[in-house]
Structures are given as structure tokens and as C-alpha cells.
Amino acid sequence: MDYAKFVEMVPQDKWGLLSERLIGVILGAKNDKIPNSVANTILMDMKNGTASTKKGLTNLMEVAVVLDVENTIISLGELKMLNVAAEIIQG
């Protein structure tokens, strides 16, 4: 999947809100298959304030989809980003 493409579909003024939602999905996931390197990248993005940039959101989107695709899609739907949710479903 092209996660950067998904992020490009999101209006930039919604990136901060989407970042918060994806972090919530990741933290709430019951699946713990996230590699340490990916977790470290996300933590550094959060620490440096870059979690709501294109690169940071791309990382978050990928991890959220891998860990809990259902709640990622639900979150996108709640944010009225149905076009992004549909792209993920079509995968």
C-alpha cells in the first residue's frame, strides 16, 4: 500500500487531528507486532513535533493499518475521510 498517497488525500489542515487519532489507534491496538525501529521513529516524530507532517503521518498510517485496520478505518470515517478509508479497504 502507498501510505504516502493516503496522506496526500488528507487536507493539510486535518493532519494534526489525524495524527492524534492514529496515535490513539496504535496505542489501543492489541497487536504488539510493531518493530522497535518503527516504534522509535514514531516516538521521535512525536518528541520532535513532526508526527503531523507528511512523513510522520505516513509512518503513523502504516503502523495503524498494520496493527488495527478496522479501528483505523473507523477513525477515518469519524473524521469524514471516507475517500482515504475506501482506498485502504481496496488496498
Sequence and secondary structure as in RCSB ss.txt:
>XXXX:A:sequence
MDYAKFVEMVPQDKWGLLSERLIGVILGAKNDKIPNSVANTILMDMKNGTASTKKGLTNLMEVAVVLDVENTIIS
LGELKMLNVAAEIIQG
>XXXX:A:secstr
  HHHHHHTS GGGHHHHHHHHHHHHHH S     HHHHHHHHHHHHHT TTSHHHHHHHHHHHHHHHHHHHHHH
HHHTT HHHHHHHHH 
